[in-house]
Amino acid sequence: MENKICQSCGMPITSNEQLGTNKDGSINEDYCKYCYKNGEFIDKVTMEEYIEMCSKYGEQADMTNEEMKEHCIKLFPTLKRWKCTCTEECASGYNSNCTCENPECHCREK
């Protein structure tokens, strides 16, 4: 398996057994089984909340929890789940036509 990381939590994915599942039960290539199951994210949280959650697992990645938090702060905005794909125009205010799937995007809020 090629070097992959979960596009939600950044965990290295080294085998298909670690992959999440789509609604139809098929494997989802983007997310690990700890983040994504049956076509949905398991933890319905903001990126900031998820960073706090993940920062508690520094030891598993051979770093302190504070180092893990700093790592997540830098990494998460680049991952598919958290990356905002809005155009500059859309990101500057309300846009009912925004197609961004990022839960951090607030373009459609009035």
C-alpha atoms as an extended CHARMM CRD file, in Angstrom:
* protein
*
       110  EXT
         1         1  MET       CA              0.0000000000        0.0000000000        0.0000000000  PROA      1               0.0000000000
         2         2  GLU       CA              1.3030000000        3.4420000000       -0.8860000000  PROA      2               0.0000000000
         3         3  ASN       CA              1.9940000000        5.9250000000        1.9010000000  PROA      3               0.0000000000
         4         4  LYS       CA             -1.3780000000        7.3840000000        2.8320000000  PROA      4               0.0000000000
         5         5  ILE       CA             -2.7260000000        9.3720000000        5.6970000000  PROA      5               0.0000000000
         6         6  CYS       CA             -6.3110000000        9.7350000000        6.8420000000  PROA      6               0.0000000000
         7         7  GLN       CA             -7.7380000000       12.9240000000        5.3710000000  PROA      7               0.0000000000
         8         8  SER       CA             -9.4980000000       13.6440000000        8.6580000000  PROA      8               0.0000000000
         9         9  CYS       CA             -7.0260000000       12.8810000000       11.4700000000  PROA      9               0.0000000000
        10        10  GLY       CA             -3.7040000000       12.4850000000        9.6350000000  PROA      10              0.0000000000
        11        11  MET       CA             -3.0750000000        8.9590000000       10.9370000000  PROA      11              0.0000000000
        12        12  PRO       CA             -0.7910000000        6.9170000000        8.6770000000  PROA      12              0.0000000000
        13        13  ILE       CA             -2.7980000000        4.2430000000        6.8590000000  PROA      13              0.0000000000
        14        14  THR       CA             -0.6780000000        1.1730000000        6.2440000000  PROA      14              0.0000000000
        15        15  SER       CA             -3.3220000000       -1.4460000000        5.4100000000  PROA      15              0.0000000000
        16        16  ASN       CA             -6.8120000000       -1.6880000000        3.9570000000  PROA      16              0.0000000000
        17        17  GLU       CA             -8.0520000000       -2.9090000000        7.3390000000  PROA      17              0.0000000000
        18        18  GLN       CA             -7.5120000000        0.6170000000        8.6680000000  PROA      18              0.0000000000
        19        19  LEU       CA             -9.7530000000        2.2600000000        6.0390000000  PROA      19              0.0000000000
        20        20  GLY       CA            -13.2250000000        3.6090000000        6.7490000000  PROA      20              0.0000000000
        21        21  THR       CA            -16.3820000000        2.5570000000        4.9540000000  PROA      21              0.0000000000
        22        22  ASN       CA            -18.9290000000        4.2290000000        2.6970000000  PROA      22              0.0000000000
        23        23  LYS       CA            -22.6850000000        3.9940000000        3.2200000000  PROA      23              0.0000000000
        24        24  ASP       CA            -22.8610000000        0.9300000000        0.9460000000  PROA      24              0.0000000000
        25        25  GLY       CA            -20.1390000000       -0.8370000000        2.9630000000  PROA      25              0.0000000000
        26        26  SER       CA            -17.3940000000       -0.3180000000        0.3870000000  PROA      26              0.0000000000
        27        27  ILE       CA            -13.9700000000        0.9050000000        1.4780000000  PROA      27              0.0000000000
        28        28  ASN       CA            -13.3770000000        4.6390000000        1.5800000000  PROA      28              0.0000000000
        29        29  GLU       CA             -9.8340000000        5.3910000000        0.4320000000  PROA      29              0.0000000000
        30        30  ASP       CA             -9.6490000000        8.8240000000        2.1020000000  PROA      30              0.0000000000
        31        31  TYR       CA            -10.4730000000        8.1750000000        5.7490000000  PROA      31              0.0000000000
        32        32  CYS       CA             -9.5160000000        5.7270000000        8.4960000000  PROA      32              0.0000000000
        33        33  LYS       CA            -12.0130000000        3.5290000000       10.3200000000  PROA      33              0.0000000000
        34        34  TYR       CA            -11.6280000000        5.6320000000       13.4580000000  PROA      34              0.0000000000
        35        35  CYS       CA            -12.9260000000        8.7280000000       11.6410000000  PROA      35              0.0000000000
        36        36  TYR       CA            -15.3520000000        7.4520000000        9.0150000000  PROA      36              0.0000000000
        37        37  LYS       CA            -17.9310000000        4.6460000000        9.1410000000  PROA      37              0.0000000000
        38        38  ASN       CA            -20.9720000000        3.8890000000        6.9860000000  PROA      38              0.0000000000
        39        39  GLY       CA            -20.5000000000        7.0780000000        4.9640000000  PROA      39              0.0000000000
        40        40  GLU       CA            -20.3780000000        9.4400000000        7.9370000000  PROA      40              0.0000000000
        41        41  PHE       CA            -17.7840000000       11.0090000000       10.1620000000  PROA      41              0.0000000000
        42        42  ILE       CA            -17.9120000000        9.3660000000       13.5690000000  PROA      42              0.0000000000
        43        43  ASP       CA            -17.0820000000       12.5410000000       15.4960000000  PROA      43              0.0000000000
        44        44  LYS       CA            -19.2160000000       15.4840000000       14.4250000000  PROA      44              0.0000000000
        45        45  VAL       CA            -16.9760000000       18.2500000000       15.6960000000  PROA      45              0.0000000000
        46        46  THR       CA            -15.2260000000       21.3710000000       14.5020000000  PROA      46              0.0000000000
        47        47  MET       CA            -11.6000000000       21.2430000000       13.4300000000  PROA      47              0.0000000000
        48        48  GLU       CA            -10.5760000000       22.9770000000       16.6610000000  PROA      48              0.0000000000
        49        49  GLU       CA            -12.4370000000       20.3920000000       18.7530000000  PROA      49              0.0000000000
        50        50  TYR       CA            -10.8430000000       17.5820000000       16.7470000000  PROA      50              0.0000000000
        51        51  ILE       CA             -7.3710000000       19.0460000000       17.2570000000  PROA      51              0.0000000000
        52        52  GLU       CA             -7.9950000000       18.9960000000       21.0160000000  PROA      52              0.0000000000
        53        53  MET       CA             -9.1900000000       15.3890000000       20.8230000000  PROA      53              0.0000000000
        54        54  CYS       CA             -6.2220000000       14.2200000000       18.7430000000  PROA      54              0.0000000000
        55        55  SER       CA             -3.6650000000       16.1050000000       20.8250000000  PROA      55              0.0000000000
        56        56  LYS       CA             -4.2260000000       13.5510000000       23.5900000000  PROA      56              0.0000000000
        57        57  TYR       CA             -2.5620000000       10.8520000000       21.4560000000  PROA      57              0.0000000000
        58        58  GLY       CA              0.9210000000       12.3630000000       21.1750000000  PROA      58              0.0000000000
        59        59  GLU       CA              2.5700000000        9.4100000000       22.8740000000  PROA      59              0.0000000000
        60        60  GLN       CA              1.3290000000        7.0460000000       20.1510000000  PROA      60              0.0000000000
        61        61  ALA       CA              3.1640000000        9.2070000000       17.6070000000  PROA      61              0.0000000000
        62        62  ASP       CA              6.3550000000        9.4780000000       19.6790000000  PROA      62              0.0000000000
        63        63  MET       CA              5.7730000000       13.1010000000       20.6700000000  PROA      63              0.0000000000
        64        64  THR       CA              4.3920000000       15.0430000000       23.5970000000  PROA      64              0.0000000000
        65        65  ASN       CA              0.7320000000       15.9790000000       23.5620000000  PROA      65              0.0000000000
        66        66  GLU       CA              1.7220000000       19.6270000000       23.0480000000  PROA      66              0.0000000000
        67        67  GLU       CA              3.8940000000       18.6590000000       20.0520000000  PROA      67              0.0000000000
        68        68  MET       CA              0.9830000000       16.6110000000       18.6910000000  PROA      68              0.0000000000
        69        69  LYS       CA             -1.3280000000       19.6110000000       19.0540000000  PROA      69              0.0000000000
        70        70  GLU       CA              1.1020000000       21.8490000000       17.1450000000  PROA      70              0.0000000000
        71        71  HSD       CA              1.4410000000       19.1740000000       14.4550000000  PROA      71              0.0000000000
        72        72  CYS       CA             -2.3630000000       18.9420000000       14.1040000000  PROA      72              0.0000000000
        73        73  ILE       CA             -2.7510000000       22.7340000000       13.9500000000  PROA      73              0.0000000000
        74        74  LYS       CA             -0.4250000000       22.7760000000       10.9300000000  PROA      74              0.0000000000
        75        75  LEU       CA             -1.6480000000       19.5660000000        9.2610000000  PROA      75              0.0000000000
        76        76  PHE       CA             -5.4300000000       19.6140000000        9.6020000000  PROA      76              0.0000000000
        77        77  PRO       CA             -6.1620000000       22.6550000000        7.4020000000  PROA      77              0.0000000000
        78        78  THR       CA             -4.4390000000       20.7770000000        4.5390000000  PROA      78              0.0000000000
        79        79  LEU       CA             -6.5740000000       17.6240000000        4.8860000000  PROA      79              0.0000000000
        80        80  LYS       CA             -9.6160000000       16.9510000000        2.7080000000  PROA      80              0.0000000000
        81        81  ARG       CA            -12.1190000000       16.9780000000        5.5880000000  PROA      81              0.0000000000
        82        82  TRP       CA            -11.0140000000       20.3620000000        6.8920000000  PROA      82              0.0000000000
        83        83  LYS       CA             -9.6550000000       22.1390000000        3.8190000000  PROA      83              0.0000000000
        84        84  CYS       CA            -11.9130000000       24.9280000000        2.6330000000  PROA      84              0.0000000000
        85        85  THR       CA            -12.3070000000       24.9110000000       -1.1260000000  PROA      85              0.0000000000
        86        86  CYS       CA            -14.1800000000       28.1820000000       -1.3030000000  PROA      86              0.0000000000
        87        87  THR       CA            -13.1350000000       30.8650000000       -3.6980000000  PROA      87              0.0000000000
        88        88  GLU       CA            -12.0030000000       34.1400000000       -2.2100000000  PROA      88              0.0000000000
        89        89  GLU       CA            -15.3150000000       35.7260000000       -3.1810000000  PROA      89              0.0000000000
        90        90  CYS       CA            -17.3240000000       32.9730000000       -1.5120000000  PROA      90              0.0000000000
        91        91  ALA       CA            -15.1990000000       32.9360000000        1.6300000000  PROA      91              0.0000000000
        92        92  SER       CA            -15.6830000000       36.6630000000        2.1460000000  PROA      92              0.0000000000
        93        93  GLY       CA            -19.3680000000       36.3740000000        2.9840000000  PROA      93              0.0000000000
        94        94  TYR       CA            -22.7250000000       34.7040000000        2.4760000000  PROA      94              0.0000000000
        95        95  ASN       CA            -22.9650000000       32.6750000000       -0.7120000000  PROA      95              0.0000000000
        96        96  SER       CA            -25.9460000000       30.3290000000       -1.0470000000  PROA      96              0.0000000000
        97        97  ASN       CA            -24.2750000000       28.6460000000       -4.0430000000  PROA      97              0.0000000000
        98        98  CYS       CA            -21.2020000000       27.5360000000       -2.1110000000  PROA      98              0.0000000000
        99        99  THR       CA            -20.4640000000       23.8460000000       -2.7030000000  PROA      99              0.0000000000
       100       100  CYS       CA            -17.7350000000       23.5050000000       -0.0900000000  PROA      100             0.0000000000
       101       101  GLU       CA            -18.2080000000       20.4570000000        2.1680000000  PROA      101             0.0000000000
       102       102  ASN       CA            -15.9200000000       21.7290000000        4.8980000000  PROA      102             0.0000000000
       103       103  PRO       CA            -17.8520000000       21.9280000000        8.1970000000  PROA      103             0.0000000000
       104       104  GLU       CA            -15.6830000000       24.9310000000        9.0940000000  PROA      104             0.0000000000
       105       105  CYS       CA            -17.0120000000       26.8970000000        6.0970000000  PROA      105             0.0000000000
       106       106  HSD       CA            -19.6430000000       29.4550000000        7.0240000000  PROA      106             0.0000000000
       107       107  CYS       CA            -20.3790000000       30.8540000000        3.5600000000  PROA      107             0.0000000000
       108       108  ARG       CA            -24.0190000000       29.7740000000        3.6210000000  PROA      108             0.0000000000
       109       109  GLU       CA            -24.7610000000       31.2760000000        7.0290000000  PROA      109             0.0000000000
       110       110  LYS       CA            -26.6520000000       34.5490000000        7.1540000000  PROA      110             0.0000000000
